[in-house]
Amino acid sequence: AQKITQTQPGMFVQEKEAVTLDCTYDTSDQSYGLFWYKQPSSGEMIFLIYQGSYDEQNATEGRYSLNFQKARKSANLVISASQLGDSAMYFCAMREGWGKLQFGAGTQVVVTP
Amino acid sequence: DGGITQSPKYLFRKEGQNVTLSCEQNLNHDAMYWYRQDPGQGLRLIYYSQIVNDFQKGDIAEGYSVSREKKESFPLTVTSAQKNPTAFYLCASRRDRGGNQPQHFGDGTRLSIL
């Protein structure tokens, strides 16, 4: 059964606008972690942000913030002030048990001038 | 600079041939992982290793084998039993100090069938 769901296959966003990428997850564990990665067309995976299940505040890292709604099992990524270099595939992932990650199918973001 | 090196960047396999993908890290990370990515899809875990001389199967281990003889190295062999090996393969490592530690990835190897 799919544990990470990213319902938006692709999105267009204008430069300098904010964009929200959806991620919902399914787990019965009390302790878990959620990660977001960026994958440019070159293929490398770049870690962006982390949210732990016990963290009371939403994580932020520069222009990236995570809208964590535990009861709804969602962990949406918000990119503020989009830049052309933000065009990439974005993956949500959940840590299962020890260290292993389950990845969603990803959302392709295209930033337009 | 510390990081993860995957080689080669591109690899071609003939029918019935085994090929080995290299993954080396100098981050002193305990854990290492291999993922497969098919076009337009997310990553799927092939094998992972928490410690030297120990490794576990992931979700799609059939047709693959690994070894972990050194902390720095985690090579992946794609055997002839893997009937659809064309994919992008990513290696990752992680410092095993708490659940908030992210996995760090190499640049990947693109494997194709000749």
Interface residues (C-beta under 8 A of the other chain):
Chain A: I4 S31 Y32 G33 F35 Y37 S42 G43 E44 M45 I46 F47 Y50 G52 F91 A93 R95 W98 G99 K100 L101 F103 G104 A105 G106
Chain B: A31 Y33 G40 Q41 G42 L43 R44 L45 Y48 Q50 G58 F88 L90 A92 R94 D96 G99 N100 P102 Q103 H104 F105 G106 D107 G108 R110
